[in-house]
Amino acid sequence: MPRYGSAQGSLPDVLPAPQTTIVVLSPVQGPDSDALPAVLDSGAYKTCLPKSSILKLGAGIDWTVSKPCRGFSGPAQPMPCCRVSLRFPSCGRVFKDIEVIARDSDRAYALIGRDILNQYRVVLDGPAEEWSHDQSPGPNSPSGTA
């Protein structure tokens, strides 16, 4: 089982959370982003990526959509959304053409939200600071491929 905080040396030590690594893929032919640290965030409805990681993909990203998003400490604000694909190297899974929220932030990590997490049985073992998930997707998992 992966340990909390074990995958991302670049995240602050004050963020003990279940973490993994992802690669952002363009929805059209194009370059991939570099490996990106990601925190599993069961409080986030949608997956959020740093805008800087999405911009590395180049052309083919449609920035015309925005959606109201609310953080835990403020009112809803319109945030840009786009469609990308995400690859999880740890399990080989790719989620194709999913809508993500692009956030301007100095934090260079992604938040994996319930749009992805709800497709698996995810176990967060806080006292042991470990997490795990079933490798096979659930019955409501139309977008991911093995």
C-alpha positions in Angstrom: 0.0 0.0 0.0 1.4 3.5 -0.9 2.1 5.6 2.1 0.7 9.1 2.6 3.1 11.6 1.1 5.6 9.0 0.0 5.3 9.7 -3.8 5.9 13.4 -3.8 9.1 14.8 -2.4 8.1 18.2 -3.8 5.0 18.6 -1.6 5.4 20.3 1.8 5.7 18.0 4.7 2.6 19.6 6.2 0.4 17.9 3.7 0.1 14.3 4.9 -2.3 12.9 2.3 -2.8 10.0 0.0 -0.7 10.8 -3.1 0.2 9.4 -6.5 1.7 10.5 -9.8 -0.2 11.2 -13.0 0.7 12.2 -16.6 -1.6 14.7 -18.4 -2.3 13.7 -22.0 -3.6 15.9 -24.8 -7.1 14.9 -26.1 -5.6 15.2 -29.6 -2.2 14.1 -30.8 0.5 16.1 -29.0 3.0 16.1 -26.2 2.4 14.6 -22.8 3.1 16.6 -19.7 5.8 15.6 -17.3 4.9 13.3 -14.4 2.9 15.4 -12.0 2.3 14.8 -8.3 -1.3 14.4 -7.3 -3.2 14.3 -4.1 -6.3 12.1 -3.7 -9.0 14.6 -2.6 -12.3 13.0 -1.6 -13.7 16.5 -0.9 -13.2 17.6 -4.5 -16.1 17.0 -6.8 -13.9 17.3 -10.0 -10.3 16.7 -10.7 -8.2 19.9 -10.7 -4.9 20.4 -12.5 -2.4 23.3 -12.5 -3.0 25.4 -15.5 0.7 25.4 -16.2 0.6 21.6 -16.7 -2.2 21.9 -19.2 -0.5 24.7 -21.1 2.5 22.3 -21.7 0.2 20.2 -24.0 0.1 23.0 -26.6 -2.7 23.3 -29.1 -5.9 21.3 -29.0 -7.2 22.5 -25.6 -10.5 24.3 -25.7 -10.6 27.0 -23.0 -14.1 28.3 -23.8 -15.8 26.5 -20.9 -15.9 27.8 -17.3 -17.9 26.5 -14.4 -18.6 27.9 -11.0 -16.4 26.3 -8.4 -16.3 26.8 -4.6 -13.4 26.0 -2.3 -13.8 25.3 1.4 -13.2 28.9 2.3 -15.1 31.1 -0.1 -17.9 31.8 -2.6 -18.2 30.2 -6.0 -16.1 31.6 -8.7 -15.9 30.8 -12.4 -13.0 28.6 -13.2 -11.7 27.5 -16.6 -12.4 23.9 -17.6 -11.0 21.8 -20.4 -10.9 18.2 -21.5 -7.7 16.1 -21.2 -6.7 12.5 -20.7 -4.9 11.3 -17.5 -2.6 8.4 -17.2 -1.8 6.8 -13.8 1.6 5.1 -14.2 1.3 3.2 -10.9 -1.6 1.1 -12.3 -1.4 1.7 -16.0 -4.9 3.2 -16.1 -5.9 6.0 -18.6 -8.9 8.1 -18.2 -9.7 9.5 -21.7 -11.2 12.8 -22.5 -12.4 13.9 -19.0 -13.3 17.4 -18.0 -10.9 18.9 -15.4 -10.7 22.3 -13.7 -7.7 24.3 -14.5 -6.4 26.3 -11.5 -3.9 29.1 -11.4 -1.8 28.3 -8.4 1.8 28.2 -7.2 1.1 24.6 -6.1 2.4 22.3 -8.8 0.3 19.3 -8.0 -3.1 17.9 -9.1 -6.2 17.1 -7.0 -7.8 13.9 -8.0 -11.5 14.4 -7.3 -14.5 12.1 -6.9 -15.1 12.1 -10.7 -12.3 9.6 -10.7 -12.2 8.3 -7.1 -15.8 7.2 -7.2 -15.0 4.6 -9.9 -12.9 2.6 -7.4 -13.1 1.3 -3.9 -10.5 3.5 -2.3 -9.4 2.7 1.3 -7.8 5.6 3.3 -6.0 4.2 6.4 -5.3 7.4 8.3 -3.7 5.9 11.4 -1.3 3.9 9.3 -0.9 6.8 6.7 -1.5 4.3 3.8 -4.0 4.1 1.1 -5.1 1.5 -1.5 -7.6 0.9 -4.3 -9.0 -2.0 -6.2 -7.3 -2.3 -9.6 -10.6 -3.1 -11.4 -13.0 -0.2 -12.1 -16.5 -0.3 -10.7 -19.7 -0.8 -12.8 -20.1 3.0 -13.4 -16.7 3.4 -15.0 -17.3 4.2 -18.7 -14.4 6.5 -19.3 -11.3 4.6 -18.1 -9.5 1.9 -19.9 -7.0 -0.6 -18.7 
